[in-house]
Amino acid sequence: MKQRLAILLFIISNTIILAQKKEIFVTDDFISITEAEYFAVSKDPSIISMRFETDTLAVNMVAKRVKKGTISKQSLDSIRNDLSKLSGKEISKENIIVVNYYHGKDKCNSGGSGRVKSLHETYLKNIQELSGVSQFFMYKSPEGKKKYGKKLHWIKDEYRTIDSRFFPVNYPCGSFVLIDEKGNYYVRKGEYKLSNIFDLLKNKEITFKGVND
């Protein structure tokens, strides 16, 4: 009897272990890190932590909220052409490109719509008054974007123009990217304040400082 009980307990314990999800820890560049490294960096306010789950796998991911870099002239021309084609707007080669990116509906952006609509309509009005700026609202998935109001002209990231270059995963509450006339870029991943974009545009030298250092 004792032997049978021991065998039963052994089978049950192994079944539980096999049923558990596999946990992995990575950066959003899909570089593997340890669990200890994950929890150490996730405490940093400049880092965003995310978790993606399937039936058998749990991916714990960390990403720097801000990323700077430079794209090639060919890539910059491709972005200008695609955005112009999708929006029907010409983009001056001297302008800074601003893309407010909506990855899709998630827990972070599924709340009330009244204040969100008001903030975005005010943002649109103010950014349209700036010279030397070409701004676009772009989405990956349309679900949930109606709450932002009807005044915003959304374009689908049909060719993965922005997604494939700057956003390897979907970040909560949306993201944005600024690209100057030289191809230098500033990416903010995840939730952000719209007012921060104006601060970044006013201080272009500081915004793109360190890109090529």
N, C-alpha and C positions, 0 to 999 in steps of 0.2 A: 504493500500500500504506500509506504513511504517513498519507495523507488518510483512508483507511478506518479505520485504527487510532485516529486522532484522533476521528472521528465515533463509534466504538464506545465509547471512553472517556467521551465527552460524554454518550452515552445512559445508560451505567452510572451515572455520577455523579449525573445527574438522577433516575434511578430510585431511588437510595439516599436522596436528599434527600426525594423524595416519599413514600418508605416510612417515614420517620422520624415519630415521634409529635409532635404539636404540644404544646408545653409552655406552660402558663399559670400565673400566680402570683396568688393571691387571698387575702383574709382569709375567715374563716368567715361574714362578712356579705356575701360575694360581691362585695367591692370589689376591683377590679384593682390590683395593685402591681407594681413592677418586680422583676426577678430580683435585683438588688442589694439592694433593700429587703427582699426575702424572706430572703436569707442574713444580712443584718444583724440583723433582729429575731429570727430563729430561734435565735440564740446566747443570747438572754435566757431564764433559767430560768423566768420567769413566762409564757413563750410555749410553746405546743405546736405542733409541726410535723407535718403529715400529707401523705400522697401518695395520690391515687386515680387509677387507670389504667383506660382502656378500650383497645381495639385501636388507636385513632387519636389518643387524647388522654391527656395526663398533667396532672393538676391538683395543683399544689403549694400547700398551704394552711397558713396560720398562724392561730392563735387565742389570745386571752388565756385563760389557765387559769381565772381568776376573773372573774366579771362580776356587777355589782350593778345593781339598778334597782327600779322600782316598776310593778306592774300595776294596772289599774283595779279598782274594787270589783266591777264586773260580771264581770271575768275571774276574780277571786278567788272569787266565789260559784260560778262555773261550775266551777272546779277543785275546790272543796269538794264540790259536788254530784256531779261525775263520779267522784271518788275514793271518795266514800261509796257510790255506786251500784255501782261495780265491786268494792269490798272488802266491802260489807255492814256497814261501821263508820260510826257517827256521828262527825262532826268538830265539836268545839266551836269557835265563832267566836273564842275567846280563845287557841286553841292555835297553836303553830308547826307548820307542815306540813313533814315531812322525807320526801323521795322519793329512795331509792337506785335509780338508773336503769341498767338493763342494755340496751345498744344491740344486743347480739348477739355471737356468737362472733367473735373476731379473734385475731391473732397474740399480742397482749398478754395475753389471758385464757385461752388454750388450754392452759396448763400443768397441773401436778398439782392434785388436788382436796382432799387431806387437810387441809392447813393452811388453805386457803380456807374449807372447810366449818366448821372449828373457830372461825375468826375471826368468821365471820358469825353463827354461833349464839351466840357470846358477846356480840357486838354487839347482837343481837336481845334477848337477856335483859336487858342493861343499859339499852337505850333504852326498853324497856317499863316499866322502873321509874321513869322520869322523868315528872313531872307536867307538864301543859301542852304535851305534844308528841304529835302524831299522825304516826306513821311508816308508810311504805309501801315495799314492794319492787315495782318496776314494770319490765316488759320490753317491748322493741319486737319483738325476734325471740327465740323460745324456745330456739334451738339452743345447747347448751352450758351451760344454766343448772342442769342436774341436779347438777353438781359442788358447788353451794352447799348441798346438803343438803335433806332433806324437811321440816325444821321451818320454813323460810321460806315465808310465804304470798305467792306472786307473783300480781300482777294484770297483765293485758295492757293496754297503752296503746291501748285499742280506739278511742277517739275522738281520739287524738293530743293528749290533754289537756296533757301535759308536753312531748312531742317538738316540737310545732308552735310552742310559745311560747319554749322555752329551748334546744333542741338542733337547730340547722339541719342538722347532719351527725352521723354516728356517730363518737363519740370513743373512742379505745382504752381498754380495761379498765373502761368504765363511767363514770358521772358522778353527781353528786347536786345537789339543789336544796333550799334552805331558804326558806320563805315565812312571814313573820310575819302577825299579825292585821290589819295595815294594808295588806298587799299588797307590802311591801318584800321583795325576794328576793336571795339569795346563791347563785350557781351556780358549781360547780366542774366543769370539763370535763376528762375524761380520768382517768387513774389517780390514786388518792387513798388516804390512810390512814383507816380507819374511826374511829380515835381522834380525828382532827381534827374530826369532827362534834360530839363532846361538848365540845371546847374552844370551838367556835363557839356552841353552845347556851348555854354558861355565861357567855359574854361577848356577850350580845345587842346591847348598845349599840355595842360595837366592831365586831361582825360586820356590822351594817347601817349603820354610820357612813359618811357621804359619799354615801349613795344620792341624796339630794335637794340636795346641795351644788352 
